[in-house]
Structure formats: C-alpha cells, structure tokens
Amino acid sequence: MPRQNTSPAEFPPAILLQIEQLAQRIVQQRKSRGETQAQWAERLGISQPTMARIERGDAAVSMATYVACLWQLNPALDLTQLLAPKLAPASDAMTEEKAKTSRRSSTITALPAEQQAQVESNFAAAKAALDFFKSPMF
C-alpha cells in the first residue's frame, strides 16, 4: 500500500516553528523592499492568497513555493549547498580554506551596512532552511 502524505498538522513542532520563522523573514524582506504581496505573487507565478499563506507560515504550501520566495530574495542562493558533502581537507587545503574564509569575512564586513544586513539575512534564511532539512522528517 502506498505511503500517505504527512499532514502539516503532524509535523514536529520544531519544523512548524522554523517554517513560521522563515515566513516572518520573508515578510520582513518583502516589506523592506517596499513590495506588496500581489507584486511578489505575480513574479512567482502564484496567487496573492497563496502568498498570504506563505507569509502566515502555512506548512501545506509546497516546498518549491517557499524556495521560490528565497530565490526571489537572493537569486544567487543555492540551497543544494546546504547538504553538500563535507570533505576533510588536506593540511595545505585547510590553510587555503582558512584564507578564503578570512577573505570572505573581511569582504562581508567591508560591505555597506544595508548590503551587510542583506547578506546576514540571506545567511539566516539559508540556515533556517538547513535546520529544516536536518529535521527528523528528512
């Protein structure tokens, strides 16, 4: 017998909380850009009521629609990197990785405050998505 889909009401509370937090951040970012739900819905190819459901943190909205919202915030965001395998770097590679991290860090702090806030917001959204996918459901 085929497995039944899990109802959003059956999701663990931690997942529901993360979806709600993601929704809140989507709202904050959309509003900070001075855009309406209708504008976003049109760009994403969804209805305005669906956009409202996303912003309420409705767990029944498809993952693809939430990912589309994240992409709308940052087209360079690659969620597949959240689950990229972590390889143990060799000592030379480790030194190079530390240098890259240091350069990235200084680049981020050298950004204007508004861009730095956007980078931090994108990082937070990516971390929330990672936490979501690390949940026991997956």
Residue pairs with C-beta under 8 A, 6 or more apart in sequence:
6 137
8 16
8 58
8 59
8 60
11 59
11 137
12 135
12 136
12 137
14 135
15 59
15 132
15 135
15 137
16 57
16 59
18 128
18 131
18 132
18 135
19 57
19 59
19 66
19 132
20 57
21 57
21 128
22 57
22 66
22 125
22 128
22 129
22 132
23 54
23 55
23 56
23 57
23 58
24 57
25 121
25 124
25 125
25 128
26 54
26 55
26 69
26 70
26 73
27 55
28 121
29 73
29 121
30 36
30 37
30 40
30 55
37 48
37 51
37 52
37 55
38 48
38 51
40 51
40 69
40 72
41 47
41 48
41 50
41 51
43 72
44 51
44 65
44 68
44 69
44 72
46 65
46 68
50 61
50 65
53 60
53 61
54 61
54 65
54 66
54 69
67 79
67 129
70 77
70 79
70 125
70 126
70 129
71 77
73 121
73 122
73 125
74 118
74 122
74 125
77 122
77 125
77 126
79 126
79 129
82 126
82 129
82 130
82 133
83 130
83 133
89 97
108 116
108 119
109 116
111 119
